[in-house]
């Protein structure tokens, strides 16, 4: 269905768009809109004829974990060691500014470096919906990659936040899916990180009655849960 286009008509631009959305059974955020004939450009001689505005609605592409190929960059042992050393230098200074007894652990892997920071008083480093955590993760990824040709991917977790968040999102996915099946109406979730959207997609991909699509642009990209057509 991705990329499908239709031409819709109405007496005004808004009416033409609404008619097209009803036909496609989607929300406005899920389509690209192009006005083909605008009633504002009518000539004097056509003023007595009925107004007709034509618009073209094209479904936006959506991300799908089934079809999306992921490019995996593997780090050599030397690159892993360099990345670990870069992170250690940063963390030794960084934890001096954190609450006492804060500890960290680094686990090396070919695909990523996992950094776990633990202290129950680090909520301020997590932020609302993990916003601060992900921003810090990006910063540490840049620091870890200093002097390394390949891009270094750091997975940061603070006080097991991601594990707790994953459980919350899986429960949310199941709850919303049941509501969609009961009401037969799609539900749009709040904007989420790519990592969080993947959890929702994965949790519901085996549900034969439910479809999940991602719409919008980062950082406001969100998931729509709906019945399969």
C-alpha positions, 0 to 999 in steps of 0.5 A: 500500500506504500506509495499509493496515490489517489486524486480526490475532489471537493468544493474547497482544498480542505474538503478535497483532502478530507474526502481523500483521507476517508477513501484511503482510511488514513490520517493527514500525517500519513500522506503527502498532499499536492494541490492539482487544481485550486479554486483560487485560480478560477477565471471570470468566465468559469465563475458560474460553474461549480467549484472543483478542487483536485488534490493528489494524496500519496501515502508516505513510506513507512518503516518495517522491521521485516523489509528494512536491511540493517548495515552492520559495522563490525569493530576490530579487536584493536578498535574495540580496545581503543573505544573502551579506553576512550570511554574510560577516560571520559567516565573517570572524570564524568562520575566525579560529578555524579552522586557517590557510589556511582559505578559503570561497566563496559562490555565490548562487542564487534557491533557495539560497546555497551556502557551501563551506569548504575546508581538509583539517584541518576534519574536526572540523567535519564530525563523524560522518556529517556531523552537525556539518556539518548542525548548522552548516548550520542555524545559518548558514541562520538567520544568513543569513536575518537581516532577510530575510522569505523563508526562506534555504536555505544549502547548506554543504559542507566540504572536498567532504564531500558529494560524497565522501559522495554517491559512497559512498552510491551505491555502498552503494545498489547493493551493498545492492540486489544483496544484497536481490535475492540473499537476497530479504530487505529490508535496513534502512539506518542513520539518514540525513539527508533529503539522504542518503536522497534520494541512495539513493532516486534511485540505485535508483528506476530498478531495476525489482526494488527498492523503497525506503521511508523509515520512522521519525521524525527524526532516526532516519528510515532507508531500507528496501530491499526487493524490489518486490511 
